[in-house]
Amino acid sequence: MAIGGQQFKDVLRYWASGVSVVTTAGPKGMRAITVSSMTSLSLDPPLILICIEKKAHAHAAIVRARSFAVNILRSDQAAFSDQAAGRHRRRVARRGQAAALRRALARAPHRSRATGAPVLENCLAWLDCRLAGRHDGGDHTIFIGRVEAAGASRGEPLLWFDRDYARLGRRGAPSRVRPGD
């Protein structure tokens, strides 16, 4: 007998992961979605995989564009992660500001690299990928990206642990971080 979805989420909250925003080009500009389900897959050729919920707005955009960028966030980018995750979407939608939220995401400083996918300028690291495959993963799709270009800068990564943001302390111990810290 399989466990329920809530129990699954309750246990996986203890899996610490980096936070990234996946971006892709859409007909109305950049689409962005926060993901923690990203991992390397192969060195030769360089492949990564990301998992995106099938109902997510970015899902169809990735399929159409056939490219995406994974932008690994710095510890001071929790507010941007919240924005791309839509954590404020319900509150904003009640106020009729959903279009303003989309415009704010589209104005984030970015540029194209190898595939035409928007790459965020101020992130810790980035991987510009051409869609190499997609596979069913239940309520998600597993997208495989062939890395065409990549880059990194210096800084501390933004982490996700126990349903909250965290960062590495000076000695490697995790500490909590709040958007705007």
N, C-alpha and C positions, 0 to 999 in steps of 0.2 A: 504494500500500500504506500503510495507516494505521500509526501508531506504536503501541507497546504501552502499557498502562496505567502500568507502572513508569517508563518513559521520560517519559511525559506528566507524571507527578508530579515526577520529578527536575528537569524544566525549569521547571514552574510554581512550584517552591519559591522561585524568585527574583522572583516577583511579590509585592511588599509590599502588604498589605491591612490594613484595620482589623479588629478582632475584635468581634463582636456575639453576643449570646445572644438567640435567638428564643424567646419564651414564648407559650403559649396555654393556655386553660382546658381541663382534662380532667375526666372523671368522678371521678377520684381526686385532684383538685387540679391545681396548675400543672404543665405539662410545659415543659421547657427544653432547648434544644439549641444548641451553639455553632456559628456559621456565619461564614465569611469571604466567602461568595458572596452579596453583597447590593449592590445598586446602585440609583440613581435611574433612573427610566424616563421620566417625563413630569412637566411642571410643571402642565399644565392638561388633565385633572385631575391632582392630585398622586398619582403612582404610583411604587411601588418594586417590585423583584423580588428574591426569595430563591430559592435552590436547595437542596432537601432530598432526601437519599437516600431512595428509596422504602421501604427496609427500616427506616429510623430510627423510633424509638418516637414521635417528635413528628409524623411525617408524617400518620398517621391522625387524630391529635388536631387538627391544623390543618384537615383536611378536615371533620371533625365540627363543630368550633367555628365555622368560617367566619370566623375573625378571628385575628390574631396581633399581637404587638408585637415590634419590633426594638429591642433595648437595646444601644447602642453603649458598650463598656466603657472605663473609665479605665485608666491604666497600672498602677495598684495592684490590679487585679482579675483577674490571671492565674490565681489559685487557683480563683476562681469559674468562669472559662472552662474550666479543666481538669475541674471537677466536672460542668458541663453537657455537656461533650464526651464524658464517660464514659471519660476516660483512665485512671481508677482502677477502672473497673467490673469488669474481670476479676479483679483482686486482691481487691476487695471481695466479689465474688460467691463466690470460693473460701472466704472467711471467713464467708459467709452474711449479709453486711451490706448487700445490695442495697436492701432496704427502708429501712434507715437513711439511705442516700445519697438516695433519693427524698424522704424526709421532710426532710432537710437542705436540699435544693433548694426544697421547698415552703415552708420557713420563711424564705426570703430575703425581706427587707422589700419589699413590692410593694403596689400599689393598682390599681384599675380606673380607666380614663379614659373614653373614648368608646365602645369596642366591647365591653368586658367582658374583654378580654385582660389578663393581669397585666402591669403595667409596673413594672420594678425601680426602686426609689427612689433608689439611690445610683449610677446609671450616669452617663456623660458626656452622653448624649443618648438620646432615644427617639422612636419612631414607632409610633403605635397604628393598626393597619390592619384594614380589612374586606376579606375575600378577594374579589377582583374577577375572578380567572381562574386557571386552571392549565393547564399545557402539559407534554407529555412532553419529557423531556430525557435520554433514555437511561436510566441507572440512577437518575436524579434526576427530581424534578418541579420545574418552574419555577412558583412561586406568585407571582401578581401581587397586590399589596395596594394598596388605595386608602387613602391616609393621611387619617384622620379627626381626629387630634390629634397634636401633637408638642411636644417641649420639649428644652431643653439647659441644661447648667450649665457651670462652668468647670473646666478641668483639662487633662491631657495624655491623648491616646488610647493605648490598648493596640494594638500592631501585631503582625502575624504576618509573619515573613520568614525564609526558609531553615530552615523546620521548627522555629522557635523564636519566643518572644515577643521583641519589641523595643519601644523607645520612642524618641521624638525627643529628641536632646540639646539643650542650650541653643542651639546654632547650627544646629539642624536635622539634625545627623548622627545616624544610628540607633545605638543601643547595646542590648546584650542585657539582658533582664530575666528574673528567675526568680520563680516564685510565692512570695509572701511578702515580696518586696523592697519 
